[in-house]
Amino acid sequence: MSCSSLGRRLVACLLNISEARRRDLVETVARSAITDANGRAREGVTVLNIFNDFDYNRSVITIVASIDLIREAVLSACQRACSIIDMNSHEGIHPCMGAVDLVPLYPLGEEVGLEDCGQEAQALAKALIERVPGSSAFLFGWADSQHRSLAQRRKGIGWFKKAEDISTIQPDIGPQPARRYGITGVGASPYTMNCNVTIDTQDLSLGRFVASAVRESSPNGIPGVQVIALPHEGVVEIACNVESVENGPRSLSYEGEPWPGFTIRGQNLYHAPASLITARVAELARHHGVAIKGTALIGFTPCECRSMAEGALSKGIGEFWKNLPQIHM
């Protein structure tokens, strides 16, 4: 089968789990996505990348498969994560509420739409609750009946505040959340990237000022960019979720920067380039006498993700992450 035909039904899941300090266990979770219960390799599934962050104690595992195979692959990884991560003893700087904190599905191929991914996400959430008794989930994006965004849902349940008492949260699926597994966000949306810019200061208040100025909701914010500032490795990291936007900026550029684009069933979508986010953060920090230390792009752009998945799947490579260093810009 050609790479182009392989790619037409592809879906990506950037699985976020609340563990990074025991990397062998994180790799065990990743392997669960690409092997069945008998240890045999699953055909048509690949793990492109594993990103670990020690301070955050959080890992992002990029799983790609056709929409027909993605649910079982992701469910197996979620089950394994829940069996080895206990939120009662979890420590980390990054906000989180679940052993499996986030399960987002993103359409990559022409034959897969947001509605399809939303239905898969709903089915995945229900199956997770059945396979891991005591777990619970909230839905976002096209899996949510109101199509509320991940940021909206997180704000509504107090995710950004990293609340200690989660028993009062009302899940969409499953029982009241218990500390052991916490609560998992499951949903579908256009592709979202993570772009983190580190500024050379320990002043978290300055970091929050920069984050607020870059955030989409600010008067001069960057479209599609959601931001929090967090202490990280002795300095401050401006952690950005870079969401895809429908119309793009003026003439597909913003302050002179070209915006990469992709298509979901004929709908054109665009995302802010990492270079633009880095430049904006650097400018804001420089006004306060602070330089940036670097930028990390977690994973890939949508087009890179599809292209690499097509190559990996055409060659039957499940553990693709072993051939790929983490991407830093």
Phi and psi restraints in degrees (value plus and minus 20) as a CYANA .aco file:
   2 SER   PHI     -91.4   -51.4
   2 SER   PSI     138.8   178.8
   3 CYS   PHI     -79.5   -39.5
   3 CYS   PSI     -59.8   -19.8
   4 SER   PHI     -85.0   -45.0
   4 SER   PSI     -59.7   -19.7
   5 SER   PHI     -92.8   -52.8
   5 SER   PSI     -53.6   -13.6
   6 LEU   PHI     -79.8   -39.8
   6 LEU   PSI     -58.3   -18.3
   7 GLY   PHI     -96.7   -56.7
   7 GLY   PSI     -33.4     6.6
   8 ARG   PHI     -88.0   -48.0
   8 ARG   PSI     -44.5    -4.5
   9 ARG   PHI    -137.6   -97.6
   9 ARG   PSI      -0.4    39.6
  10 LEU   PHI     -96.6   -56.6
  10 LEU   PSI     125.9   165.9
  11 VAL   PHI    -152.6  -112.6
  11 VAL   PSI     120.4   160.4
  12 ALA   PHI    -129.6   -89.6
  12 ALA   PSI     124.5   164.5
  13 CYS   PHI    -146.8  -106.8
  13 CYS   PSI      99.7   139.7
  14 LEU   PHI    -116.5   -76.5
  14 LEU   PSI      63.4   103.4
  15 LEU   PHI     -91.9   -51.9
  15 LEU   PSI     102.0   142.0
  16 ASN   PHI    -123.5   -83.5
  16 ASN   PSI      98.1   138.1
  17 ILE   PHI    -139.8   -99.8
  17 ILE   PSI     133.4   173.4
  18 SER   PHI    -111.8   -71.8
  18 SER   PSI      39.9    79.9
  19 GLU   PHI    -179.7  -139.7
  19 GLU   PSI     111.8   151.8
  20 ALA   PHI    -166.4  -126.4
  20 ALA   PSI     -36.8     3.2
  21 ARG   PHI    -101.1   -61.1
  21 ARG   PSI     -39.9     0.1
  22 ARG   PHI    -131.0   -91.0
  22 ARG   PSI      65.3   105.3
  23 ARG   PHI     -85.8   -45.8
  23 ARG   PSI     -48.6    -8.6
  24 ASP   PHI     -83.4   -43.4
  24 ASP   PSI     -56.4   -16.4
  25 LEU   PHI     -90.9   -50.9
  25 LEU   PSI     -56.6   -16.6
  26 VAL   PHI     -82.5   -42.5
  26 VAL   PSI     -61.9   -21.9
  27 GLU   PHI     -87.2   -47.2
  27 GLU   PSI     -51.8   -11.8
  28 THR   PHI     -81.6   -41.6
  28 THR   PSI     -61.2   -21.2
  29 VAL   PHI     -83.3   -43.3
  29 VAL   PSI     -65.0   -25.0
  30 ALA   PHI     -80.8   -40.8
  30 ALA   PSI     -63.2   -23.2
  31 ARG   PHI     -86.4   -46.4
  31 ARG   PSI     -46.6    -6.6
  32 SER   PHI     -84.3   -44.3
  32 SER   PSI     -45.4    -5.4
  33 ALA   PHI     -93.6   -53.6
  33 ALA   PSI     -47.0    -7.0
  34 ILE   PHI    -131.3   -91.3
  34 ILE   PSI     -14.8    25.2
  35 THR   PHI    -152.2  -112.2
  35 THR   PSI     129.0   169.0
  36 ASP   PHI    -107.1   -67.1
  36 ASP   PSI    -194.6  -154.6
  37 ALA   PHI     -83.5   -43.5
  37 ALA   PSI     -41.6    -1.6
  38 ASN   PHI    -114.8   -74.8
  38 ASN   PSI     -14.0    26.0
  39 GLY   PHI      63.0   103.0
  39 GLY   PSI     -14.0    26.0
  40 ARG   PHI    -104.0   -64.0
  40 ARG   PSI     126.4   166.4
  41 ALA   PHI     -85.6   -45.6
  41 ALA   PSI     116.0   156.0
  42 ARG   PHI    -101.9   -61.9
  42 ARG   PSI     107.4   147.4
  43 GLU   PHI     -96.8   -56.8
  43 GLU   PSI     123.1   163.1
  44 GLY   PHI      63.2   103.2
  44 GLY   PSI      -6.2    33.8
  45 VAL   PHI    -150.7  -110.7
  45 VAL   PSI     118.1   158.1
  46 THR   PHI    -158.5  -118.5
  46 THR   PSI     128.5   168.5
  47 VAL   PHI    -126.2   -86.2
  47 VAL   PSI      90.9   130.9
  48 LEU   PHI     -99.4   -59.4
  48 LEU   PSI     -55.4   -15.4
  49 ASN   PHI    -176.0  -136.0
  49 ASN   PSI     127.2   167.2
  50 ILE   PHI    -147.3  -107.3
  50 ILE   PSI      99.5   139.5
  51 PHE   PHI    -130.7   -90.7
  51 PHE   PSI     103.1   143.1
  52 ASN   PHI    -132.9   -92.9
  52 ASN   PSI     121.1   161.1
  53 ASP   PHI    -151.2  -111.2
  53 ASP   PSI      94.2   134.2
  54 PHE   PHI     -83.6   -43.6
  54 PHE   PSI     -69.8   -29.8
  55 ASP   PHI     -80.3   -40.3
  55 ASP   PSI     -63.3   -23.3
  56 TYR   PHI     -94.1   -54.1
  56 TYR   PSI     -43.5    -3.5
  57 ASN   PHI      32.5    72.5
  57 ASN   PSI      33.3    73.3
  58 ARG   PHI    -166.3  -126.3
  58 ARG   PSI     118.3   158.3
  59 SER   PHI    -146.7  -106.7
  59 SER   PSI     127.9   167.9
  60 VAL   PHI    -139.0   -99.0
  60 VAL   PSI     100.8   140.8
  61 ILE   PHI    -131.1   -91.1
  61 ILE   PSI      99.3   139.3
  62 THR   PHI    -112.5   -72.5
  62 THR   PSI      87.7   127.7
  63 ILE   PHI    -128.2   -88.2
  63 ILE   PSI     112.6   152.6
  64 VAL   PHI    -151.8  -111.8
  64 VAL   PSI     116.1   156.1
  65 ALA   PHI    -180.4  -140.4
  65 ALA   PSI     153.4   193.4
  66 SER   PHI     -89.0   -49.0
  66 SER   PSI     139.9   179.9
  67 ILE   PHI     -82.1   -42.1
  67 ILE   PSI     -41.4    -1.4
  68 ASP   PHI     -96.4   -56.4
  68 ASP   PSI     -40.1    -0.1
  69 LEU   PHI    -135.8   -95.8
  69 LEU   PSI     -34.4     5.6
  70 ILE   PHI     -84.9   -44.9
  70 ILE   PSI     -56.0   -16.0
  71 ARG   PHI     -82.5   -42.5
  71 ARG   PSI     -70.3   -30.3
  72 GLU   PHI     -85.8   -45.8
  72 GLU   PSI     -57.2   -17.2
  73 ALA   PHI     -83.8   -43.8
  73 ALA   PSI     -67.5   -27.5
  74 VAL   PHI     -89.1   -49.1
  74 VAL   PSI     -59.5   -19.5
  75 LEU   PHI     -79.5   -39.5
  75 LEU   PSI     -63.1   -23.1
  76 SER   PHI     -82.2   -42.2
  76 SER   PSI     -60.8   -20.8
  77 ALA   PHI     -86.0   -46.0
  77 ALA   PSI     -60.9   -20.9
  78 CYS   PHI     -83.7   -43.7
  78 CYS   PSI     -63.8   -23.8
  79 GLN   PHI     -78.5   -38.5
  79 GLN   PSI     -65.0   -25.0
  80 ARG   PHI     -84.9   -44.9
  80 ARG   PSI     -62.3   -22.3
  81 ALA   PHI     -80.8   -40.8
  81 ALA   PSI     -63.5   -23.5
  82 CYS   PHI     -85.3   -45.3
  82 CYS   PSI     -47.5    -7.5
  83 SER   PHI     -96.7   -56.7
  83 SER   PSI     -40.4    -0.4
  84 ILE   PHI    -138.2   -98.2
  84 ILE   PSI     -29.8    10.2
  85 ILE   PHI    -131.5   -91.5
  85 ILE   PSI     102.5   142.5
  86 ASP   PHI    -133.4   -93.4
  86 ASP   PSI      94.7   134.7
  87 MET   PHI     -88.9   -48.9
  87 MET   PSI     -33.4     6.6
  88 ASN   PHI     -83.5   -43.5
  88 ASN   PSI     -48.5    -8.5
  89 SER   PHI    -134.3   -94.3
  89 SER   PSI     -10.4    29.6
  90 HIS   PHI     -93.3   -53.3
  90 HIS   PSI     116.3   156.3
  91 GLU   PHI    -151.7  -111.7
  91 GLU   PSI     116.5   156.5
  92 GLY   PHI     157.7   197.7
  92 GLY   PSI     133.4   173.4
  93 ILE   PHI     -96.5   -56.5
  93 ILE   PSI     -54.4   -14.4
  94 HIS   PHI     -90.4   -50.4
  94 HIS   PSI     117.5   157.5
  95 PRO   PHI     -76.9   -36.9
  95 PRO   PSI     121.5   161.5
  96 CYS   PHI    -183.4  -143.4
  96 CYS   PSI     136.0   176.0
  97 MET   PHI    -151.8  -111.8
  97 MET   PSI     -24.4    15.6
  98 GLY   PHI    -160.3  -120.3
  98 GLY   PSI     130.7   170.7
  99 ALA   PHI     -75.9   -35.9
  99 ALA   PSI     -68.7   -28.7
 100 VAL   PHI    -119.0   -79.0
 100 VAL   PSI      86.9   126.9
 101 ASP   PHI    -105.8   -65.8
 101 ASP   PSI     -53.9   -13.9
 102 LEU   PHI    -170.4  -130.4
 102 LEU   PSI     112.8   152.8
 103 VAL   PHI    -149.7  -109.7
 103 VAL   PSI      66.3   106.3
 104 PRO   PHI    -117.4   -77.4
 104 PRO   PSI     116.3   156.3
 105 LEU   PHI    -127.7   -87.7
 105 LEU   PSI     112.1   152.1
 106 TYR   PHI    -145.4  -105.4
 106 TYR   PSI     104.4   144.4
 107 PRO   PHI     -90.5   -50.5
 107 PRO   PSI     115.4   155.4
 108 LEU   PHI    -134.8   -94.8
 108 LEU   PSI     -48.6    -8.6
 109 GLY   PHI    -120.1   -80.1
 109 GLY   PSI     140.1   180.1
 110 GLU   PHI     -84.2   -44.2
 110 GLU   PSI     -47.0    -7.0
 111 GLU   PHI    -112.9   -72.9
 111 GLU   PSI     -10.9    29.1
 112 VAL   PHI    -142.9  -102.9
 112 VAL   PSI     109.0   149.0
 113 GLY   PHI    -131.9   -91.9
 113 GLY   PSI     154.9   194.9
 114 LEU   PHI     -85.0   -45.0
 114 LEU   PSI     -55.3   -15.3
 115 GLU   PHI     -83.0   -43.0
 115 GLU   PSI     -60.6   -20.6
 116 ASP   PHI     -81.3   -41.3
 116 ASP   PSI     -66.1   -26.1
 117 CYS   PHI     -86.6   -46.6
 117 CYS   PSI     -54.9   -14.9
 118 GLY   PHI     -82.6   -42.6
 118 GLY   PSI     -62.7   -22.7
 119 GLN   PHI     -85.5   -45.5
 119 GLN   PSI     -60.8   -20.8
 120 GLU   PHI     -83.7   -43.7
 120 GLU   PSI     -60.1   -20.1
 121 ALA   PHI     -84.3   -44.3
 121 ALA   PSI     -61.5   -21.5
 122 GLN   PHI     -80.5   -40.5
 122 GLN   PSI     -65.9   -25.9
 123 ALA   PHI     -84.9   -44.9
 123 ALA   PSI     -58.1   -18.1
 124 LEU   PHI     -84.6   -44.6
 124 LEU   PSI     -63.6   -23.6
 125 ALA   PHI     -82.2   -42.2
 125 ALA   PSI     -63.5   -23.5
 126 LYS   PHI     -83.8   -43.8
 126 LYS   PSI     -62.0   -22.0
 127 ALA   PHI     -86.9   -46.9
 127 ALA   PSI     -56.4   -16.4
 128 LEU   PHI     -81.8   -41.8
 128 LEU   PSI     -62.2   -22.2
 129 ILE   PHI     -84.5   -44.5
 129 ILE   PSI     -55.6   -15.6
 130 GLU   PHI     -92.1   -52.1
 130 GLU   PSI     -59.7   -19.7
 131 ARG   PHI    -102.2   -62.2
 131 ARG   PSI     -46.1    -6.1
 132 VAL   PHI    -140.8  -100.8
 132 VAL   PSI      63.1   103.1
 133 PRO   PHI     -75.8   -35.8
 133 PRO   PSI     112.4   152.4
 134 GLY   PHI      80.2   120.2
 134 GLY   PSI     -31.1     8.9
 135 SER   PHI    -105.5   -65.5
 135 SER   PSI     141.3   181.3
 136 SER   PHI    -169.5  -129.5
 136 SER   PSI     144.6   184.6
 137 ALA   PHI    -167.5  -127.5
 137 ALA   PSI     132.3   172.3
 138 PHE   PHI    -136.2   -96.2
 138 PHE   PSI     132.4   172.4
 139 LEU   PHI    -127.9   -87.9
 139 LEU   PSI     130.7   170.7
 140 PHE   PHI    -164.9  -124.9
 140 PHE   PSI     146.3   186.3
 141 GLY   PHI      43.4    83.4
 141 GLY   PSI    -157.6  -117.6
 142 TRP   PHI     -95.0   -55.0
 142 TRP   PSI     -25.0    15.0
 143 ALA   PHI    -106.0   -66.0
 143 ALA   PSI     -39.8     0.2
 144 ASP   PHI    -109.3   -69.3
 144 ASP   PSI     117.2   157.2
 145 SER   PHI     -81.2   -41.2
 145 SER   PSI     -46.9    -6.9
 146 GLN   PHI    -119.9   -79.9
 146 GLN   PSI     -17.0    23.0
 147 HIS   PHI      36.0    76.0
 147 HIS   PSI      15.4    55.4
 148 ARG   PHI     -90.2   -50.2
 148 ARG   PSI     121.6   161.6
 149 SER   PHI     -92.0   -52.0
 149 SER   PSI     145.3   185.3
 150 LEU   PHI     -79.6   -39.6
 150 LEU   PSI     -63.6   -23.6
 151 ALA   PHI     -81.1   -41.1
 151 ALA   PSI     -61.0   -21.0
 152 GLN   PHI     -82.8   -42.8
 152 GLN   PSI     -65.6   -25.6
 153 ARG   PHI     -86.4   -46.4
 153 ARG   PSI     -61.9   -21.9
 154 ARG   PHI     -82.5   -42.5
 154 ARG   PSI     -62.5   -22.5
 155 LYS   PHI     -83.2   -43.2
 155 LYS   PSI     -59.3   -19.3
 156 GLY   PHI     -86.0   -46.0
 156 GLY   PSI     -50.1   -10.1
 157 ILE   PHI    -120.4   -80.4
 157 ILE   PSI     -18.3    21.7
 158 GLY   PHI      61.7   101.7
 158 GLY   PSI       2.7    42.7
 159 TRP   PHI     -80.3   -40.3
 159 TRP   PSI     -60.8   -20.8
 160 PHE   PHI     -86.6   -46.6
 160 PHE   PSI     -43.1    -3.1
 161 LYS   PHI    -107.1   -67.1
 161 LYS   PSI     -26.4    13.6
 162 LYS   PHI      31.9    71.9
 162 LYS   PSI      34.8    74.8
 163 ALA   PHI     -81.8   -41.8
 163 ALA   PSI     118.2   158.2
 164 GLU   PHI     -95.5   -55.5
 164 GLU   PSI     -56.1   -16.1
 165 ASP   PHI    -118.5   -78.5
 165 ASP   PSI      85.1   125.1
 166 ILE   PHI    -122.4   -82.4
 166 ILE   PSI     -17.4    22.6
 167 SER   PHI     -89.5   -49.5
 167 SER   PSI     -36.5     3.5
 168 THR   PHI    -110.5   -70.5
 168 THR   PSI     -25.8    14.2
 169 ILE   PHI     -91.9   -51.9
 169 ILE   PSI     115.8   155.8
 170 GLN   PHI    -114.1   -74.1
 170 GLN   PSI      89.0   129.0
 171 PRO   PHI     -96.0   -56.0
 171 PRO   PSI     139.6   179.6
 172 ASP   PHI    -100.2   -60.2
 172 ASP   PSI     -51.4   -11.4
 173 ILE   PHI    -159.5  -119.5
 173 ILE   PSI     114.9   154.9
 174 GLY   PHI      77.2   117.2
 174 GLY   PSI     159.6   199.6
 175 PRO   PHI     -96.2   -56.2
 175 PRO   PSI     155.9   195.9
 176 GLN   PHI     -76.5   -36.5
 176 GLN   PSI     116.1   156.1
 177 PRO   PHI     -80.9   -40.9
 177 PRO   PSI     117.1   157.1
 178 ALA   PHI    -131.1   -91.1
 178 ALA   PSI     136.5   176.5
 179 ARG   PHI     -82.6   -42.6
 179 ARG   PSI     -51.6   -11.6
 180 ARG   PHI     -74.1   -34.1
 180 ARG   PSI     -72.4   -32.4
 181 TYR   PHI    -123.7   -83.7
 181 TYR   PSI     -41.3    -1.3
 182 GLY   PHI      50.1    90.1
 182 GLY   PSI    -168.1  -128.1
 183 ILE   PHI    -151.6  -111.6
 183 ILE   PSI     121.4   161.4
 184 THR   PHI    -130.7   -90.7
 184 THR   PSI     113.0   153.0
 185 GLY   PHI    -107.0   -67.0
 185 GLY   PSI     104.2   144.2
 186 VAL   PHI    -146.8  -106.8
 186 VAL   PSI     109.5   149.5
 187 GLY   PHI    -189.6  -149.6
 187 GLY   PSI    -191.4  -151.4
 188 ALA   PHI    -164.4  -124.4
 188 ALA   PSI     120.4   160.4
 189 SER   PHI    -181.5  -141.5
 189 SER   PSI     150.5   190.5
 190 PRO   PHI     -79.7   -39.7
 190 PRO   PSI     136.8   176.8
 191 TYR   PHI     -71.9   -31.9
 191 TYR   PSI     114.5   154.5
 192 THR   PHI    -142.4  -102.4
 192 THR   PSI     109.5   149.5
 193 MET   PHI    -123.3   -83.3
 193 MET   PSI     145.2   185.2
 194 ASN   PHI    -138.2   -98.2
 194 ASN   PSI     103.5   143.5
 195 CYS   PHI    -149.5  -109.5
 195 CYS   PSI      95.4   135.4
 196 ASN   PHI    -133.8   -93.8
 196 ASN   PSI     105.9   145.9
 197 VAL   PHI    -133.0   -93.0
 197 VAL   PSI     106.0   146.0
 198 THR   PHI    -116.8   -76.8
 198 THR   PSI     109.9   149.9
 199 ILE   PHI    -129.5   -89.5
 199 ILE   PSI     124.5   164.5
 200 ASP   PHI    -104.9   -64.9
 200 ASP   PSI      50.2    90.2
 201 THR   PHI    -176.9  -136.9
 201 THR   PSI     137.9   177.9
 202 GLN   PHI    -122.7   -82.7
 202 GLN   PSI     -15.0    25.0
 203 ASP   PHI    -101.4   -61.4
 203 ASP   PSI      77.5   117.5
 204 LEU   PHI     -86.9   -46.9
 204 LEU   PSI     -49.4    -9.4
 205 SER   PHI     -84.9   -44.9
 205 SER   PSI     -57.3   -17.3
 206 LEU   PHI     -86.1   -46.1
 206 LEU   PSI     -61.6   -21.6
 207 GLY   PHI     -79.3   -39.3
 207 GLY   PSI     -60.6   -20.6
 208 ARG   PHI     -88.3   -48.3
 208 ARG   PSI     -54.4   -14.4
 209 PHE   PHI     -83.0   -43.0
 209 PHE   PSI     -66.9   -26.9
 210 VAL   PHI     -82.4   -42.4
 210 VAL   PSI     -65.5   -25.5
 211 ALA   PHI     -79.1   -39.1
 211 ALA   PSI     -63.1   -23.1
 212 SER   PHI     -82.5   -42.5
 212 SER   PSI     -59.7   -19.7
 213 ALA   PHI     -90.3   -50.3
 213 ALA   PSI     -52.0   -12.0
 214 VAL   PHI    -101.3   -61.3
 214 VAL   PSI     -49.4    -9.4
 215 ARG   PHI     -76.5   -36.5
 215 ARG   PSI     121.2   161.2
 216 GLU   PHI     -72.4   -32.4
 216 GLU   PSI     -58.2   -18.2
 217 SER   PHI     -92.7   -52.7
 217 SER   PSI     -31.2     8.8
 218 SER   PHI     -98.3   -58.3
 218 SER   PSI     135.8   175.8
 219 PRO   PHI     -73.5   -33.5
 219 PRO   PSI     -59.9   -19.9
 220 ASN   PHI    -134.1   -94.1
 220 ASN   PSI       7.4    47.4
 221 GLY   PHI     -92.4   -52.4
 221 GLY   PSI     147.5   187.5
 222 ILE   PHI    -110.2   -70.2
 222 ILE   PSI     105.1   145.1
 223 PRO   PHI     -74.1   -34.1
 223 PRO   PSI     113.4   153.4
 224 GLY   PHI      64.1   104.1
 224 GLY   PSI     -20.8    19.2
 225 VAL   PHI    -122.8   -82.8
 225 VAL   PSI     101.2   141.2
 226 GLN   PHI    -128.7   -88.7
 226 GLN   PSI     117.7   157.7
 227 VAL   PHI    -159.8  -119.8
 227 VAL   PSI     122.1   162.1
 228 ILE   PHI    -154.3  -114.3
 228 ILE   PSI     132.9   172.9
 229 ALA   PHI    -127.4   -87.4
 229 ALA   PSI     112.6   152.6
 230 LEU   PHI    -157.4  -117.4
 230 LEU   PSI     125.1   165.1
 231 PRO   PHI     -86.3   -46.3
 231 PRO   PSI     118.4   158.4
 232 HIS   PHI    -175.2  -135.2
 232 HIS   PSI      97.3   137.3
 233 GLU   PHI      31.6    71.6
 233 GLU   PSI      22.0    62.0
 234 GLY   PHI      63.7   103.7
 234 GLY   PSI     -21.4    18.6
 235 VAL   PHI    -150.8  -110.8
 235 VAL   PSI    -176.4  -136.4
 236 VAL   PHI    -143.8  -103.8
 236 VAL   PSI     114.6   154.6
 237 GLU   PHI    -130.7   -90.7
 237 GLU   PSI     112.1   152.1
 238 ILE   PHI    -113.5   -73.5
 238 ILE   PSI      79.3   119.3
 239 ALA   PHI    -113.3   -73.3
 239 ALA   PSI      98.2   138.2
 240 CYS   PHI    -135.9   -95.9
 240 CYS   PSI     108.7   148.7
 241 ASN   PHI    -109.4   -69.4
 241 ASN   PSI     101.1   141.1
 242 VAL   PHI    -124.5   -84.5
 242 VAL   PSI      79.3   119.3
 243 GLU   PHI    -105.3   -65.3
 243 GLU   PSI     132.0   172.0
 244 SER   PHI     -98.3   -58.3
 244 SER   PSI     121.5   161.5
 245 VAL   PHI    -140.4  -100.4
 245 VAL   PSI     130.3   170.3
 246 GLU   PHI     -91.0   -51.0
 246 GLU   PSI     -72.1   -32.1
 247 ASN   PHI    -111.5   -71.5
 247 ASN   PSI     -37.9     2.1
 248 GLY   PHI      53.6    93.6
 248 GLY   PSI     151.5   191.5
 249 PRO   PHI     -98.3   -58.3
 249 PRO   PSI    -195.2  -155.2
 250 ARG   PHI     -76.9   -36.9
 250 ARG   PSI     100.9   140.9
 251 SER   PHI      31.7    71.7
 251 SER   PSI      18.1    58.1
 252 LEU   PHI      40.1    80.1
 252 LEU   PSI       2.9    42.9
 253 SER   PHI    -161.2  -121.2
 253 SER   PSI     143.2   183.2
 254 TYR   PHI    -169.0  -129.0
 254 TYR   PSI      94.2   134.2
 255 GLU   PHI      35.4    75.4
 255 GLU   PSI      19.7    59.7
 256 GLY   PHI      64.9   104.9
 256 GLY   PSI     -26.1    13.9
 257 GLU   PHI    -109.7   -69.7
 257 GLU   PSI     109.1   149.1
 258 PRO   PHI     -90.6   -50.6
 258 PRO   PSI     122.5   162.5
 259 TRP   PHI    -125.6   -85.6
 259 TRP   PSI     101.3   141.3
 260 PRO   PHI     -82.4   -42.4
 260 PRO   PSI     126.6   166.6
 261 GLY   PHI    -150.4  -110.4
 261 GLY   PSI     142.7   182.7
 262 PHE   PHI    -172.8  -132.8
 262 PHE   PSI     156.3   196.3
 263 THR   PHI    -149.8  -109.8
 263 THR   PSI     116.9   156.9
 264 ILE   PHI    -139.8   -99.8
 264 ILE   PSI      87.7   127.7
 265 ARG   PHI      27.9    67.9
 265 ARG   PSI      30.6    70.6
 266 GLY   PHI      65.3   105.3
 266 GLY   PSI     -26.8    13.2
 267 GLN   PHI    -114.6   -74.6
 267 GLN   PSI     104.0   144.0
 268 ASN   PHI    -101.6   -61.6
 268 ASN   PSI     112.7   152.7
 269 LEU   PHI    -151.0  -111.0
 269 LEU   PSI     133.7   173.7
 270 TYR   PHI    -158.5  -118.5
 270 TYR   PSI     136.6   176.6
 271 HIS   PHI    -158.1  -118.1
 271 HIS   PSI     126.3   166.3
 272 ALA   PHI     -83.2   -43.2
 272 ALA   PSI     113.6   153.6
 273 PRO   PHI     -92.5   -52.5
 273 PRO   PSI     127.8   167.8
 274 ALA   PHI     -79.7   -39.7
 274 ALA   PSI     -52.3   -12.3
 275 SER   PHI     -83.5   -43.5
 275 SER   PSI     -56.1   -16.1
 276 LEU   PHI     -88.7   -48.7
 276 LEU   PSI     -64.7   -24.7
 277 ILE   PHI     -81.0   -41.0
 277 ILE   PSI     -63.7   -23.7
 278 THR   PHI     -81.3   -41.3
 278 THR   PSI     -64.6   -24.6
 279 ALA   PHI     -83.6   -43.6
 279 ALA   PSI     -60.4   -20.4
 280 ARG   PHI     -86.8   -46.8
 280 ARG   PSI     -65.1   -25.1
 281 VAL   PHI     -81.4   -41.4
 281 VAL   PSI     -63.7   -23.7
 282 ALA   PHI     -81.1   -41.1
 282 ALA   PSI     -61.6   -21.6
 283 GLU   PHI     -83.9   -43.9
 283 GLU   PSI     -65.7   -25.7
 284 LEU   PHI     -85.1   -45.1
 284 LEU   PSI     -62.3   -22.3
 285 ALA   PHI     -87.9   -47.9
 285 ALA   PSI     -58.0   -18.0
 286 ARG   PHI     -81.8   -41.8
 286 ARG   PSI     -53.1   -13.1
 287 HIS   PHI     -82.1   -42.1
 287 HIS   PSI     -38.6     1.4
 288 HIS   PHI    -130.5   -90.5
 288 HIS   PSI      -2.4    37.6
 289 GLY   PHI      54.0    94.0
 289 GLY   PSI       3.8    43.8
 290 VAL   PHI    -139.2   -99.2
 290 VAL   PSI     116.6   156.6
 291 ALA   PHI    -118.1   -78.1
 291 ALA   PSI     145.2   185.2
 292 ILE   PHI    -114.3   -74.3
 292 ILE   PSI     133.7   173.7
 293 LYS   PHI    -121.0   -81.0
 293 LYS   PSI     -45.5    -5.5
 294 GLY   PHI     144.1   184.1
 294 GLY   PSI     153.6   193.6
 295 THR   PHI    -149.9  -109.9
 295 THR   PSI     116.6   156.6
 296 ALA   PHI    -139.6   -99.6
 296 ALA   PSI     103.4   143.4
 297 LEU   PHI    -117.5   -77.5
 297 LEU   PSI      96.0   136.0
 298 ILE   PHI    -106.4   -66.4
 298 ILE   PSI      85.9   125.9
 299 GLY   PHI      72.4   112.4
 299 GLY   PSI    -151.7  -111.7
 300 PHE   PHI    -161.4  -121.4
 300 PHE   PSI     148.8   188.8
 301 THR   PHI     -95.3   -55.3
 301 THR   PSI     145.1   185.1
 302 PRO   PHI     -76.8   -36.8
 302 PRO   PSI     -63.5   -23.5
 303 CYS   PHI     -87.7   -47.7
 303 CYS   PSI     -59.7   -19.7
 304 GLU   PHI     -83.4   -43.4
 304 GLU   PSI     -61.6   -21.6
 305 CYS   PHI     -80.8   -40.8
 305 CYS   PSI     -66.9   -26.9
 306 ARG   PHI     -84.9   -44.9
 306 ARG   PSI     -65.7   -25.7
 307 SER   PHI     -81.3   -41.3
 307 SER   PSI     -65.3   -25.3
 308 MET   PHI     -87.3   -47.3
 308 MET   PSI     -57.9   -17.9
 309 ALA   PHI     -84.9   -44.9
 309 ALA   PSI     -61.9   -21.9
 310 GLU   PHI     -79.3   -39.3
 310 GLU   PSI     -64.5   -24.5
 311 GLY   PHI     -84.4   -44.4
 311 GLY   PSI     -65.2   -25.2
 312 ALA   PHI     -83.7   -43.7
 312 ALA   PSI     -64.8   -24.8
 313 LEU   PHI     -90.1   -50.1
 313 LEU   PSI     -56.2   -16.2
 314 SER   PHI     -85.6   -45.6
 314 SER   PSI     -44.2    -4.2
 315 LYS   PHI    -123.4   -83.4
 315 LYS   PSI     -17.5    22.5
 316 GLY   PHI      48.5    88.5
 316 GLY   PSI      12.0    52.0
 317 ILE   PHI    -114.6   -74.6
 317 ILE   PSI      89.0   129.0
 318 GLY   PHI    -103.9   -63.9
 318 GLY   PSI     -62.1   -22.1
 319 GLU   PHI    -112.6   -72.6
 319 GLU   PSI      37.5    77.5
 320 PHE   PHI     -82.6   -42.6
 320 PHE   PSI     -49.0    -9.0
 321 TRP   PHI     -80.1   -40.1
 321 TRP   PSI     -44.9    -4.9
 322 LYS   PHI     -89.0   -49.0
 322 LYS   PSI     -41.5    -1.5
 323 ASN   PHI    -115.4   -75.4
 323 ASN   PSI     -18.4    21.6
 324 LEU   PHI    -150.0  -110.0
 324 LEU   PSI      97.8   137.8
 325 PRO   PHI     -90.6   -50.6
 325 PRO   PSI     136.5   176.5
 326 GLN   PHI     -79.9   -39.9
 326 GLN   PSI     120.9   160.9
 327 ILE   PHI    -107.2   -67.2
 327 ILE   PSI     101.9   141.9
 328 HIS   PHI    -144.2  -104.2
 328 HIS   PSI     120.8   160.8
